[in-house]
């Protein structure tokens, strides 16, 4: 993936993060008991958005000088984030509705905790790549 593709991917995923953040707010309004469970996810989404913004700027500036290993780490982290964000969106869709609160309490919040852990890992990898790219 070339730097322009990295920048484009960062912008695309940042858009998904923004939409997902709004979807979480709507979900919390419908399921007040999910607020505490989704607090960690919203915080992680904010961290990811910041990382994506910085990484997109950095990749665009350092077009040809990024080593292949760092490019690979970035693309791997971006792909991982994309997958987790899609799964998180699917969880919100799956547990909405009247019966959603009961299902949420039984299965949904555990799934979100699991996905949040995965998102934290991918965000940390992107942060590492960002730090390495500035060296």
LINJO-V188724 format. One record per backbone hydrogen bond with DSSP energy under -0.5 kcal/mol. CO is the residue of the C=O (numbers start at 1). NH is the residue of the N-H. E is the energy in kcal/mol with one decimal. If there is no record, write none. Layout:
# LINJO-V188724
co: <CO & CO>
nh: <NH & NH>
e: <E & E>
This chain:
# LINJO-V188724
co: <2 & 2 & 3 & 4 & 5 & 6 & 7 & 8 & 9 & 10 & 11 & 12 & 13 & 14 & 15 & 16 & 17 & 18 & 19 & 20 & 21 & 22 & 23 & 24 & 25 & 26 & 27 & 31 & 32 & 34 & 35 & 36 & 36 & 38 & 39 & 40 & 41 & 42 & 43 & 44 & 45 & 46 & 47 & 48 & 49 & 50 & 51 & 52 & 53 & 54 & 55 & 56 & 57 & 58 & 60 & 62 & 62 & 67 & 68 & 69 & 70 & 71 & 72 & 73 & 74 & 75 & 76 & 77 & 78 & 79 & 80 & 81 & 82 & 83 & 84 & 85 & 86 & 87 & 88 & 89 & 90 & 91 & 93 & 97 & 98 & 99 & 100 & 101 & 102 & 103 & 103 & 104 & 107 & 108 & 109 & 110 & 111 & 112 & 113 & 114 & 115 & 116 & 117 & 118 & 119 & 120 & 121 & 122 & 123 & 124 & 125 & 126 & 127 & 128 & 129 & 130 & 131 & 132>
nh: <5 & 6 & 7 & 8 & 9 & 10 & 11 & 12 & 13 & 14 & 15 & 16 & 17 & 18 & 19 & 20 & 21 & 22 & 23 & 24 & 25 & 26 & 27 & 28 & 29 & 30 & 31 & 34 & 35 & 38 & 39 & 39 & 40 & 42 & 43 & 44 & 45 & 46 & 47 & 48 & 49 & 50 & 51 & 52 & 53 & 54 & 55 & 56 & 57 & 58 & 59 & 60 & 61 & 62 & 63 & 65 & 66 & 71 & 72 & 73 & 74 & 75 & 76 & 77 & 78 & 79 & 80 & 81 & 82 & 83 & 84 & 85 & 86 & 87 & 88 & 89 & 90 & 91 & 92 & 93 & 94 & 95 & 96 & 100 & 101 & 103 & 104 & 105 & 106 & 107 & 108 & 109 & 111 & 112 & 113 & 114 & 115 & 116 & 117 & 118 & 119 & 120 & 121 & 122 & 123 & 124 & 125 & 126 & 127 & 128 & 129 & 130 & 131 & 132 & 133 & 134 & 135 & 135>
e: <-0.5 & -2.3 & -2.8 & -2.5 & -2.8 & -2.6 & -2.3 & -2.5 & -2.9 & -2.3 & -1.7 & -1.6 & -2.5 & -2.2 & -2.2 & -2.9 & -2.5 & -1.7 & -2.4 & -2.3 & -1.7 & -2.1 & -2.4 & -2.7 & -2.1 & -1.5 & -2.3 & -2.5 & -1.6 & -2.1 & -0.8 & -0.6 & -0.6 & -2.4 & -2.0 & -2.3 & -2.4 & -1.9 & -1.9 & -2.6 & -2.5 & -2.0 & -2.3 & -2.9 & -2.4 & -2.4 & -2.9 & -2.6 & -1.8 & -2.6 & -2.9 & -1.7 & -1.6 & -1.8 & -0.6 & -0.8 & -1.1 & -2.3 & -2.4 & -2.2 & -2.7 & -2.9 & -2.5 & -2.4 & -2.8 & -2.3 & -2.4 & -2.4 & -2.5 & -2.3 & -2.2 & -2.7 & -2.0 & -2.1 & -2.6 & -2.3 & -2.2 & -2.0 & -1.9 & -1.9 & -2.7 & -1.9 & -1.1 & -0.8 & -0.7 & -2.1 & -3.2 & -2.2 & -1.8 & -3.2 & -1.5 & -2.3 & -1.7 & -2.3 & -2.1 & -2.1 & -2.6 & -2.7 & -1.9 & -1.8 & -2.7 & -2.3 & -1.9 & -2.3 & -2.6 & -2.3 & -1.9 & -2.2 & -2.5 & -2.3 & -2.3 & -2.4 & -2.4 & -2.6 & -2.2 & -1.1 & -0.5 & -0.9>
